[in-house]
Amino acid sequence: MAGREMAPRRSARDLFGAELRSWRRRNGVSHASLAQSVHCSASQIGRIEQSDRWPSKDLAVACDTALGTGGALARLWPAVEEQRRQEAADQPARHTADKSAGDRDRPDQHPAGDPTSDVGVVGVPAGDAPAWTGAWPQHPGLAAAMGIAYRREGGAWPYPDNAYSAEDQAGVHAGVKHEVIMTAHGSSEHAEHAERRDIGEATLEQLRAEITRLSREFVTGQPFVMFRELRRVRDRIHAALDRRLWPPDESELYFLLGCLSDLMACAAKGLGCPQAAQELLRAGWAYAVIIDHRPLMAHLRLEQAHHAYWNRQPRQSRSLAVNGLEYVADGQDAAALYLVQARATASLGDAETARRAIAAAHEAREREHHDDLLEIGGEFGLSRASQHYLAGSTLAEIPDAGGEAITELEHATEMYAAGPEPGEDHHYAFKALAHIDLAATQLRNGALDAAAIALEPVLALPTAQRIDEVTQRLGYVRRELAAPAYRGQMSVADLDERIEDFARQTVTADLADLTGSSR
């Protein structure tokens, strides 16, 4: 027998079937598994759920035990049994009424027309029905099972006192309560579906730990090796986002993707792929905006400002840095944004504004600030040494500020040599750039020997760490060596040749050799 469409609002039997289905699904039990537990067939369970078969009391009790319902089904069963008896008693009268009306296909048709109420209905004895009120009387047992005592607005009872017993009157509009209960069941089932979670706290903690590790290894690691590791973790997070997640889980994964995009952009820039780096930063920005993570948004603006500066776009660099300060005002990233703004402003010839930005960076650094990025550390932090490097690099752009620049840059290189302070990390690229800017400034001041000494740690960098920013910045040193004051000096020629050899053996050239490609 084909199952009829189930309508949980109509009757106690429908409610029983819906309740059984809800408890079975809540327990993750199949028809076959439940049938085995209660000693019946799987098809019988399915037909009861579809309201195609009357359940026995023993079956209701057995299902309560198997599903741990606390007796919910057994409490419903008396109403189901009452409905079964009522429908059996109604069959002759209903058949006669339907035959005289010429409508045997609609056993619930009321003489006054189709019911339009949303209230659940069952059959009514044809000869005893009162005037139509827009709702069919519900079987009395359901009201007893649910503890329902319903009255219309104002408390008036719409039926004659002699039409029904007190028990009948209590159940006439039990369908209203029934509908509310079924709506609650629907919400419960939806919540059960929503609370499913295909990722655990341990996995989220592991992913964050991986990114923390990679961020800290990044400042001393080889960029291509780091890029591949970062991509591996990114792909893992992409796969995790395809699972069923709670909103906080999704936010955490988007945050981690934003961090990964930033780190991969830094690696791509060092590997000579500025366009790819910009694309990665835009992806990171999208993730940060989705979750409205302002510290991450600020840091991404900081990296975009760095990239614009190295691409010789000082106005864009300044604009990006100023925009980044709208998302963070205190702490290390705020200090870094002020310093990038200062460097770009100095290169545009505005010395006074650049100096004010350097002072603002110092003040921002001293104001207490904590966020998720600082907890990750590594690439997401700004060490004291790097702060002095960026300040010195800015002063080197200002005319007649060479002495101040040398003081700042020497302080930076000494701090790099001493090693990071507690909670800090030193980036090999910033360390190299500090030495390069110090050498260029010393050459400008006529200190050739001091410049050669400052360059030694840079020229000793392994090939895998000779990234684009380093080789690009060395071009400033070569321009100073080409000044008239140094022409014809043997030591100058030797130093220039060493720089040229260094630039030929870079990480990008090494990778091009491995892949058989050329830049």
N, C-alpha and C positions, 0 to 999 in steps of 0.2 A: 504494500500500500504506500503510495507516494505521500510524503509528509506535507501537510498543509502549511501555509505561511503562518508563522507564530505571531500572535499579537498579545504581548504580556499585559495589556491594559484590560483585556476582555473578561477574564475570569480567574478564579482561584487556580484552576488547572494550568492556565497560562503562566500565572505567577509562580507556581511550583516549578514548572519547567525552566523558567528564566532563572529562578533562584538556584536550582540544581546546576544549570550550566555555568552560572557565575562562580559557585563554589568549586566546581570541577576545574575550571580554568585558573582560578586563583591558586589552586594546589598544583597546577601543571600536570593534571592527570588526563589521560586519554579515555575515550569511551571504553576501549577494550580493557584497560587497566582497572578502571572503576568497576566494570562488569565482573571482572574476576574477583574483586574484593567483596562484592555483595552477592555473588553467586547468581548472576543472570547473564543475558546476552548483551553484547555491545549494541546491537540494533534496538533492544528494548530501552536501554539508556537514551539512545538517540531519539527514539519516538516519544519518550516521556518529556525530554527537553523541548521537542517540537510540538508538544501538546497533542500528540496523536494517540496517546495511550494513558489510561488511568493508572497512577501509581498505587501500590498497596501500602498499608501501614508498615508492614515489616520492611519493605524496601526503603521507605522514608527513614526509618530508624537506622537501617544498615548504612545508608548513604551519609546520615549524620555522623555515624561512628567513623566511617572511612575518610570523610572529608573534614572532620573536626569542626562542624558547624555550630556546636553548642545546642543542638536540638532544633535548629531553625526549620528544617524540613518537616519534622514530626509535628511542630506547632501549626504548620500550614495544612497538614494532611486532613484534619477534620473538616475544614472548609472545602477541600477538594472532594471529600466523600459526600458532603452535603450537596455540592453541585452535581455530582454524579447521580445521586438519588433524585434530585429535583428534575434533572433533565430526563431521567428514565420515566418519572411520573408525568412529565409534560408531553411526552411523545404522542399519545393518542389525541389529546386536545389540540396540540399544535398541528398534527397532521390534518384533522378535520377543518380547522380554521384556514390552513393553507390551501386545502382542496377547494373550499367554498370561495376563496379569494382568487383562485386560479394562479397562485404564485407559489409553487412548491419549491422553487429554487432559493427562496429567501426565508428561512425559518425564523429569523429574528425580526421580520418586518412588522412594524406596529400598524394597526388599522389607520392611524392618523397620518401616516407617511413615514419617510426615512428619518431615523434619529439623527440629529446633527450635533449632539453634545459630544465632547471629548471624554465623558465619563464612561468607565468600563461598564459593560452590559452582559446580562445573561437572559435566558428566556423568562417570560412572565405568563402565568396561566391565563388563557385567553378570556375566560369569563369573569375574572376578578380584577382586571386592571383598572385603575382610576383614570381620570382624564390625563391626557399626555402632558408631561411637564418638561420635556426636552431631555430626559435621562431615563434609562431603564433601571428598575429596581435591581440591586445587587443581592446575591444570595446571603443570607444572614450569617452563615458560618464564617465567612471571610472577616466580617467585622469582629466576631468573637476572637478569631485567631490573631488579628492584628491589634486588638484592644481599641477599636475605633468607635467613637460616639460623635457623629457628624450632624450638624444642623445648618440650615441655610442662614443667610444674613438675617440678623434680628431675632434668630432663634425660632421662627415660625416653622411648623411642620406642614408641608404642602399636601399631605394626604389625609383623607378622613380617618377619624380615630378608629373606626371599625374595619378599615381596609386591611390593616396589618397588625400583627402582634408587636409588642414593645421590641422584641428581638429583631423582627423584620424592619421596624422603623430605624433601628440603629445601623442596619446594613444597607439601606436604600442607596445612600451615597457613599458607601465604602469605596466605590471605584475612584472617587476623588482622592482619598488617602492612598489608595492603591497606586494611582498615577504618580503621586508625589514620591511614594516609596520606590517605584520603578525608575523614576528620574534619578533618585539618589543612587540606586544600583548602577545606573548608567554612568554616573559620575565616578562611582567607586571603581568600575571596570576601567574607565579611562585613566584614572589616577594610577591604577595598578599597571597599566600599559606605560604610562609616563614615568613611573618610578624605576622601570627597568634601566639598568646602567651597564654598559658593556666595557667599562674601563674602571679600574680600581685606584684607590689612593696610592698604592704602591707603584703602579705604572706612572702616574703623574709625578710622583716624587722622584722616580728614576729618571724621567725625561728632564726634569728641572736640574737634577744633579749632573746629568750629561752635559747640559748647556753651560752650567757653572764651570764644570771641568774644562770644556772646550774654550770658553771665554778666557780662562786663566792660562791655558796652554797656548792660546792664540798669540799672546804678547811675546812669547819666546819661540814659537814653533815655526815650521816651514809653511808658507802660505798655501801651496798647492796641496800638501798633505792635509792641512787643516780644512781646506775647502771641501775635499772629498769626505772628510769625517762629518762636517757640518751638513753636507747634502744627504748623507746617510740618515742622520737624525731627522732632518726635515722630511724626508720621504716617510719615515716612520710616523711622524706626527700627521702628515697628510692622510695616511691610512687610518690612524686613530679617529680622525674627524669624520670618517665615513661610518663609524659605529653609533650606537644609540648612547647619547651623552646627556648629562644634566647641564643646564646653562652655566653653572660655575666651572664645570669641566671644560666646556667649549671655550669659555673666556681664558682659562689657564692655557689651553693649547694655542689660542690665537696670540696670547702674550709671548709664549715661547717661540712661535713662528716669527713674530716681529723681531725678537732678539736674534734669531738665526739669520733672518734676512739682513740685519745690520752687520753681523759678523761676516756673512758671505760677501756682502758688498765691499767690506774692507779688504777681504782676500782678493776679490775680483779686481779692485783698483790696483792693488800691489802687483797683480799678475798682468797688468797692462790691458785690462778690459774695462775702460771707464763707462762705456755705454751699458754693459751688463750690470756694472755696479749701480748705476742710476736706476735701472729697472728693478733691481733687488731692493733698493731703498724705497722706491714707490710701493712695492709690494708690502714692505714692512710698515710703511705709513698707513696703508689700507687696513692692516690688521690692528694697528694701534687705534685708529679711528673707530673701528667696529666696536672695540671694547672701551673706548674713551679712556685710554691709559695715558694720562698727560706726561708723566716722566718719560715714557717710551717715545711719545711724540716729540718731546723736547730733544731727546738724544738722537732721534732720526734726523731732525732738523740740523743738529750739530754736525752729523756726518755729511749731510748734503752741503752744508756750508764749507766744510773741509774740502769736499770734492770740487766745489765751484772755485775755491781759491787755487787749488792745484791745476785746474783747467784754465787759469788766468781769467777768471770772471769775478773780480773783486767786488763789484757792485751787487751781483747776485749773492755772493758769499755773505756780504754785510746784511742784505735783506733777509736771508734765511736765518742768520744768527739772531737778528732782532725778533723775527717771528718765533723762533724757538724759546726766547725769553718770555713769551706770553704763556708758556706752559709750565715753566719752572722758574722760580725767583731766587732760590737758595741752594747751597750745596755745590758739589763738584761740577755737575753738568752746567749749572748756571755760570760758574766761574769760567768753564771752558767756552761757553757761548760768548761771554763778554770778551774773552781773549781772541777768539776768532773774529769777532766784530772789530776789535782793536786792530788786528793785523791787516784786515781788509781795508779798514779806514785809513790806516797809515800808508798803505800802498797807493791810496787815492790822494795822498798829500794833506790829509786833515790830521795834523799832529796833535792838536789840542784835544779833539774828540777821542783820539786813540789813547792818549794818556788817561783821560777820564774813565775809559772802558777798562784799562788795566787796574785802576784803583777800585772800580766797581767789582771786578773779578775777585780781588783780594777780600773785599767785604762780604761778597756772596759766599765765598769759601768758608769764612769764619762763622756764618750763620748755620745753626744745626739743621740738618735735613736727613731724612731716611726714606728710602723707597726700595722697591723690588730690584731695581737695576744695581743699586749699591750692594745688595746682598749677593748678587751674582758676581760682581767684581770683574777683575781682569780688564778686558777691553772697555767695560762700562764704567771704569773708574778714572780719576785724574790724580796722579801722584803729585806730591809737592815738587818733585824734580821736573815733571812735565809742565807744571804751572810756571815755573821759572823759565823753562825753555820757550814756551809760547810768549811770555812777556819779553824775553830777550830778543826773540825773533821779530816781535813788533817794533821794539826800539831800534833794531838794526835797519828798519825801513825809514826811520825818521832822520833827517839831516842833522848833523852835529850831535847825535845821541850815541855815537859809537862807543864811547867809554861806558855809558850806562848799560848798553847792550852787552858788552864784553863781561861786565860784572855779573849781570843776570845769567848769561850763558855759562860762564865759568862756575857759578854756583850750581847751575843745573847739572853740568858734567861731573862735578864733585859728588853731588847727591846720587847720581846714577852709579858712580864708581863705588859708593858706600853701600849700595844695595837698597832695596825698598824698605820703607818703614812698615811697622805692623799694620796689616789690613790693606797694604798697597801692592801694586804690581808695576813693574817697569817694562814698557814696551820697547823692544829692540829698535824699532823704526824711529820712535821719538828720540831715543838715546843717540842714534846715528845722526839724525837731523840736527840735534843740538850741537854736536861736534862739527858738523858741516857749517852751520851758521856762525859758530864761534870762529872757525878757520877763515871764512869769507870776511867777517868783520875785522879780524886781526890783519888780514892782508890789506884791507882798506886803510888800516892804521899803520901800515908799514912793518908789521911784525911777521916776517916770512918764516923764521924758525919756529915761532910759537904756533903758527898756522899748520906747519908740517907735523908738529907733535899732536895737535888737536885732531888731525885727519887719520892718524895711525889706527885707532879702533874701527874707523869706518872702512878703511882699505883692507882690514883683516876679516871683514864679514864673510861668512861662507856664501857660496853662489846661491844657495836656496833662499837666502834672506836679502839678496840684492834686488829689492823691489823697485818699482818705477819711481816712487817718490824720492828714494835715495839717489838713484842715478840722475834724475831730473834736477835735484837740488845741487848736485855736484857741478852742474853746469854753471852755477853762480861762482863757484870757486875758480873754475877755468877762465871765466871772464876776468876775474880779478888778477889771475896770473898773467893774463895777456896785456895788462896795463903797461904803459911805457916805463914805469919805474922798475919793472922786473925783466924787461927784455934783455936777452943775452946772458942771463945768469944760468949756469949749469944746473944748480940745485932746483931752479924753477922748472927747467926742461924735464929733469928727472921726475919731479913731482907730477907734472902735467902728463907725462907718459904713463905713470902708474895709474892715474885717474882714468886715462883712456883705456888701458888694459882692463881695469875694473869694470868699466861700462860695457865692454865687449862680452864679459862673462857674467851675465845676470840670470835671474831665475827665468825670465821670459825667453831669453836666448837658449838656455839649457833645455827648457820644455819644447821649444821649437825644434831643437836637434833631435829630441826623443821622438817627436811625432812626424818629423820629416817635412815640417811646414816652415814658412818664413813669414816674418812680420813685414 
